[in-house]
Amino acid sequence: MDRDNLRGFAIVIAIAAVATVFFEVSSAIFSAILGAISLIFICLLWYFGYGWYHRNRMAISLMPDRQRNILYLGLGAVTVSAALYSLAQFQLIDLGAFSVPVLAAFFGGLFAMYYAWNESKRYYL
């Protein structure tokens, strides 16, 4: 990219930022765009998760029940919290003070999936 293209992108981003800060309609449009992006994120999450599951089907079936349950509960926590965030961006629900526990559930689910997968690779003597 050359300087003219970068300057053009910067101008468009600056105009969008000013319109978002000072006008209510553009704020609603921005929330709808964030909601759509989060829905696309959920769909991509499930698509890549489905492919990962098929590539690692044997390893998952050989996991102990406890680790497999932690893996599935973590996946559920990530999915539900991302869906709640998406619904909040579309202004279908209002999370309010509940947004912090939803964020904690998202990161907790990510950690649970990481923990379960890491523990399944551990070798005990």
Buried (B, 14 or more C-beta within 10 A) or exposed (E): EEEEEEEEEEEEEEEEEEBBEEEEEBEEBBBEEBBEEBBEEBEEBEEEBEEEEEEBEEEBEEBEEEBBEBBBBBBEBBBBBBBBBBBBBBEEEEBEEEBEEBBEBBEBBBEBBEBBBEBBEEEEE
